[in-house]
Amino acid sequence: MKIKVIIACCLALILWNKAAATTLRMAFDADPVSLDPHEQLSESTLQFSHLVFDPLLRWKQNGQFEPRLATKWQRLDAQTMRFYLRKDVTFSNGNTFSAKDVVYTIQRLKRSPDFRAMFDTIDSVSMVDEYTVDVHTTYTNPLLLNIMTYVFPLDKAFYQGHDEIIKYGETFASSNVSGTGPFILINRELGSRMELKRNPNYWDKDTVGNVDHIILTPIHADSTRLAALLSGDVDFIFPVSPIDMERTKKMPGIQLVTLPSTRILLLHMNQKRRVEFQDVRVRKAINLAINKPLIVEKILKGYATPAGQLSPDRFLGHINDLEPEYNVSKALDLMKQAGYEKGFRISMMAPNNRYMNDEKVAQAITAMLARINITVDLKTLPKAQYFKEFDNRSADMMMLGWQSDTMDSNNLFEFIIACADAKTGLGAYNASEYCQPSIDDDIRQANREMNPERRLRLLQQIEKTLDKDAAVVPLYWQSLIWAAKDNVKIQDIVNDQNYPHLGDLFIETP
Amino acid sequence: MLIFLLRRLVQACFVMIIISIISFAIQDKLGDPVQQMVGMTVSPEERNQLRNELGLNDGFFSQYWRFAKGAIHGDLGTSYYYKEPALDVILNKLPATLELAFCAILIIIFVATPCGVLAAIKPRHLLSRLLMIVSSIGLSVPIFIVAILMVYVFSIELNMAPSFGRGQTTEIFGLWHSGLFTKDGLKHLLLPSLSLAIALMPIFVRLIRAEMMEVLQSEYIRFAWSKGLSAPRIYFKHALKNTMLPVITVGGIQAGTLVAYTILTETIFQWPGMGFLFMDAVNRVDTPLVSAYLIVVGGIFVITNTLVDLIYGLVNPTVRLASHGL
């Protein structure tokens, strides 16, 4: 009798083990600063939003939209778009999801300091019936759908009444959460650990995703993160530093997945600080003297795409035949024509922990510019100090990386090259102090142009002007690099914005 | 004794004030905290408004005055990132660091003392020579190389110990999350405490050896030999006790090095303690947390040095604290 009981227990234990939860232990370089999805527009906040909330629609790997909480949408007139919502959805606390939540969320987004800039274009949202909303824009907006990927409906009944958005204090929304997403937060120790479990009532039953449990640990040091993966303590990491790439690739049981991202790295040449930079020939010469393909090959080990313009090929403004050009003798010639044959001395600043190998890239650029007799005094700083200097425009030449929130060229132009305007925030990152009114006009038009053909021409027009003026030095588009154990099928769920769709992640059990 | 402690208290206050002024003065160099709080696309005007709300546009003295007023009431400011009182955040992480330091100190005491004594008693022994070579290598190799090497060997290649974190913890008396009582917690402690100990061990081995050799030459030891006392009694009762005096002093000073090394060790092993918190705070420009950390660490220094002086008195009763002007 006793033996039977023991056997039964053992069997039960084995069966229980078989059915045991599939756990994903992941280590990223940052964790979300707040549970409030509207508090900060940052990569980690959006990664979190994709776990605990659902967007109305999201980007697929191929650059198309995928319906999520909105099942379909339809343009009613030039300024109105109708969204039809999914019906069988509940929030993690049991409340049912309906149009009121979408209206509420968009209104709240319009109050968020970080999201306001994007959502200003939406004039109002009206509820047609319980599962239909109309979104009205202040003027025609070709990017409305791109913006709507940032709408992760919040539970109105849960948040309303105590939904203030404060950056430097504890709020209800920053420490409580109710979403419709594939995962439910179970506990969180800010800065060191976050634990989520699968939402048993998740509406998307067709997904192949089988992760029941996620433990997210932010690990800041590259070597520690990689060691954690190699020693088997975690299953999935981001990012992998380029120097570790070769070694990681050779490890058995570990896979490396990369995607070209849309993040452009560039150099600003400050025309207000340096009279030399006001001469287009000097700016051209600098563009010609920097060997971008070599930087990508040697320093970034090929994990980037050399750039001759700002828009990556996924964006509308991209021009196929604008390739980066490298020609030192031509550059020397231009310097001679401009009267700077003997060269000059400039200061340059770059971050040393923000972009992939940023410090080494900056050093290489210093050496390349020396060949056209420009002596560069380079100073590299940690990102926290660097961006303060960047805002103060403290050096003649400054490095910047930019990823477009709307996945569109115009966002690049608005922030990087439009004439600076402190009130609207336009040109906030224009450390070139380059100001071309015709470009500002084109930007404004492209913001409202609904005809894709004409819009394409407008955006390409801007790229052409930038190229002609050599306004900035585009360097390359950085790639994203993830690593995981072989049985964790991450290649299907990562994307170029780095918001992995972990709800659809499939883990093979050995 | 009481006078000594009172004096120390007054000194401590001065030290704290100076540390707080310095930590305030460097804040400006750390970066812009507002930039860490907002997305890239928030306009300069809104950033400025936020800066005003946080009082960051006020002058140095009015900011310091505000801080000092709070500090007197035990409020060292609110962390921008954790959104909690900075002192609470630090005290939350203190147990992890103390446990790490405690284990490292245990390893140092139980490994360095016998090694140092052995090297002193039998200087020509092969093992002693080896110890000296190893300890001089240990002195010159930086801790992060040792730590990374250990991770590579013990967690990646041999899979013996986890590479990061603190593992499972248990709550003790409702106020202390300890990793000392679970197997998982101890396993996680192994590599970090070992690398911390390795960083500090060589100096103690060498110090104990040198001091002991000197003591062994002294008159009273020779007298003890001629009196026919047993070797263990001479070595451990008479010689070692007197050897320990300078070792304790150096130990007190090394407490500072220990704190500095915990920052490195915790960063490498992602150990959720104070040092790791500090590095994070610097990277995030969480200035209230940075200031609070510096003040707390300053306090720890003063306390350890006071303790060292007290122990000094116990080991050698001829040292009279108050009359030494300590």
Interface residues (C-beta under 8 A of the other chain):
Chain A: V33 Q40 L41 S42 P113 D114 F115 A117 M118 K167 Y168 G169 E170 S174 E189 L190 G191 S192 T217 I219 H220 A221 S223 T224 A227 A228 L230 S231 G232 D233 N353 P382 K383 A384 Q385 Y386 F387 K388 D391 W402 D405 F415 A422 K423 T424 G425 A428 Y429
Chain B: K29 L30 G31 D32 Q35 Q36 M37 V38 G39 M40 T41 V42 S43 P44 E45 E46 L50 E53 L54 T78 Y80 Y81 Y82 K83 E84 I148 V151 Y152 S155 I156 N159 P162 S163 F164 G165 T267 I268 F269 Q270 P272 L277 M279 D280 V282 N283 R284 V285
